[in-house]
Amino acid sequence: MQKILVSRCLLGQAVRYDAGSHGPFALLQQWQAEGRIVALCPEVAGGLPVPRAPAEIPGGQGERVLDGQVPVVTDSGEDVTAAFLAGAAEAQRLVQLHDIRIAVLKARSPSCGNLHNYDGSFSGRKVAGMGVTAAALQRLGVQLFNEEQLAQAQRCLQQLEGSERG
């Protein structure tokens, strides 16, 4: 059975920066009941508290954080890059441990965003780009989805499991 890495906030766990959560999502609840889900909040796993200051990546590109080119900073200017990198490393460890090939991550998060991110100005402006953890997982070949792409994630899972049987 394929395991799926899922952002803890999408499972209704209050781990967001503002101590909020998202969901519930019926498909994620189904996968959880099937024992497929490996849950992770990279920011909490990296050592950040709940609640915590909002953080963004200048330019919105998690790949550049992984490459040491830009930091992750809070709205007060605190550099929280080390925690974001530690969380990404934990996600990579879990992916390798459980042979995970699919992740459903929180959209527009500086850790988990897979398509868009905030630009680092704390103005609400979005740019194309991935969060730090999403970029790290993409480098491992994990297929990334967000909570707005659950139907695509389901199709991907079915294809992976169909190819394993055939």
C-alpha positions as CSV (number, residue, x, y, z in Angstrom):
1,M,0.0,0.0,0.0
2,Q,1.3,3.4,-1.0
3,K,1.9,5.8,1.9
4,I,1.2,9.5,1.4
5,L,2.9,12.4,3.2
6,V,0.3,14.9,4.3
7,S,0.6,18.3,6.0
8,R,-0.7,18.0,9.5
9,C,-2.8,21.2,9.2
10,L,-4.8,19.5,6.4
11,L,-5.8,16.8,8.8
12,G,-7.4,19.3,11.1
13,Q,-4.4,19.6,13.5
14,A,-3.9,23.1,14.9
15,V,-0.3,23.5,13.8
16,R,-0.5,26.6,11.5
17,Y,1.5,29.7,12.4
18,D,-1.8,31.2,13.8
19,A,-2.6,27.9,15.6
20,G,-5.3,27.2,13.0
21,S,-5.9,24.2,10.8
22,H,-7.7,23.2,7.6
23,G,-10.1,20.5,6.6
24,P,-11.5,18.1,7.2
25,F,-11.2,16.7,3.7
26,A,-13.1,13.5,3.0
27,L,-10.4,11.9,0.9
28,L,-7.7,12.6,3.5
29,Q,-10.0,11.1,6.2
30,Q,-10.5,8.0,4.0
31,W,-6.7,7.7,3.4
32,Q,-6.1,8.1,7.1
33,A,-8.6,5.3,7.9
34,E,-6.8,3.1,5.4
35,G,-3.5,3.7,7.2
36,R,-1.9,5.5,4.2
37,I,-1.1,8.8,5.8
38,V,2.3,9.9,7.2
39,A,1.5,13.3,8.8
40,L,4.0,16.1,9.2
41,C,4.2,19.8,9.8
42,P,7.7,20.6,8.7
43,E,7.7,23.9,10.6
44,V,6.9,22.3,13.9
45,A,9.2,19.3,13.1
46,G,11.9,21.9,12.5
47,G,11.5,23.4,16.0
48,L,9.1,26.3,15.5
49,P,6.3,26.8,18.1
50,V,2.5,27.1,17.7
51,P,1.6,29.8,17.3
52,R,4.5,31.5,15.6
53,A,5.2,34.6,13.6
54,P,4.3,34.4,9.9
55,A,7.2,33.7,7.7
56,E,7.9,34.2,4.0
57,I,10.7,33.6,1.5
58,P,12.0,36.7,-0.3
59,G,11.1,36.0,-3.9
60,G,9.0,33.0,-2.9
61,Q,11.4,30.3,-4.1
62,G,12.1,27.4,-1.7
63,E,14.7,26.1,-4.1
64,R,16.8,29.2,-3.5
65,V,16.6,28.6,0.3
66,L,17.8,25.0,-0.2
67,D,20.7,26.3,-2.2
68,G,21.6,28.9,0.5
69,Q,20.8,31.9,-1.7
70,V,18.0,33.4,0.4
71,P,16.6,33.1,3.9
72,V,13.2,32.4,5.3
73,V,12.2,35.4,7.5
74,T,9.4,36.3,9.8
75,D,7.4,39.5,9.4
76,S,9.7,41.1,12.1
77,G,12.8,40.1,10.1
78,E,13.9,37.1,12.2
79,D,15.8,34.5,10.1
80,V,14.1,31.1,10.6
81,T,15.9,29.3,7.8
82,A,17.4,26.7,10.0
83,A,14.0,25.5,11.2
84,F,12.6,25.4,7.7
85,L,15.7,23.4,6.5
86,A,15.4,21.0,9.5
87,G,11.7,20.4,8.7
88,A,12.5,19.7,5.1
89,A,15.1,17.2,6.1
90,E,12.6,15.4,8.3
91,A,10.2,15.3,5.4
92,Q,12.9,13.8,3.2
93,R,13.7,11.2,6.0
94,L,10.1,10.2,6.2
95,V,9.8,9.9,2.4
96,Q,12.8,7.6,2.2
97,L,11.7,5.6,5.3
98,H,8.2,4.9,4.0
99,D,9.1,4.9,0.2
100,I,6.6,7.7,-0.3
101,R,6.0,8.9,-3.9
102,I,3.0,11.3,-3.3
103,A,2.6,14.2,-0.9
104,V,-0.4,16.4,-0.3
105,L,0.9,19.7,1.2
106,K,-0.7,23.0,2.2
107,A,-1.0,25.4,-0.7
108,R,0.9,28.7,-0.5
109,S,2.9,27.7,2.6
110,P,6.6,28.8,2.8
111,S,7.3,25.1,3.7
112,C,4.7,23.2,1.8
113,G,3.4,25.3,-1.1
114,N,3.8,23.4,-4.4
115,L,2.7,25.9,-7.0
116,H,2.6,29.4,-5.5
117,N,4.1,31.2,-2.6
118,Y,4.0,34.6,-1.1
119,D,6.7,36.9,-2.4
120,G,8.4,37.8,0.9
121,S,6.9,41.3,1.2
122,F,4.1,40.2,3.7
123,S,1.7,42.1,1.4
124,G,-0.3,39.0,0.3
125,R,1.2,39.1,-3.2
126,K,1.7,35.6,-4.6
127,V,4.3,34.4,-7.1
128,A,4.9,31.0,-8.8
129,G,7.2,29.0,-6.6
130,M,7.5,26.2,-4.0
131,G,8.0,26.2,-0.3
132,V,11.3,24.8,1.2
133,T,9.9,21.3,2.0
134,A,8.1,21.0,-1.3
135,A,11.2,21.9,-3.2
136,A,13.2,19.3,-1.2
137,L,10.7,16.6,-1.9
138,Q,10.5,17.5,-5.6
139,R,14.3,16.9,-5.7
140,L,13.6,13.3,-4.5
141,G,11.0,12.8,-7.2
142,V,7.9,13.0,-5.0
143,Q,4.8,14.0,-6.9
144,L,3.4,17.1,-5.1
145,F,-0.3,18.1,-4.7
146,N,-2.1,20.6,-2.5
147,E,-5.6,20.5,-0.9
148,E,-7.0,22.0,-4.1
149,Q,-5.7,19.1,-6.1
150,L,-7.0,16.1,-4.2
151,A,-8.7,14.6,-7.3
152,Q,-5.4,14.6,-9.1
153,A,-3.6,13.1,-6.1
154,Q,-6.3,10.3,-6.0
155,R,-5.7,9.6,-9.7
156,C,-1.9,9.5,-9.2
157,L,-2.3,7.1,-6.3
158,Q,-4.5,4.8,-8.4
159,Q,-2.0,4.9,-11.3
160,L,0.9,4.1,-8.9
161,E,-1.0,1.2,-7.3
162,G,-2.2,-0.1,-10.7
163,S,1.3,-0.2,-12.0
164,E,2.5,-2.1,-8.9
165,R,-0.2,-4.7,-9.4
166,G,0.4,-5.1,-13.2
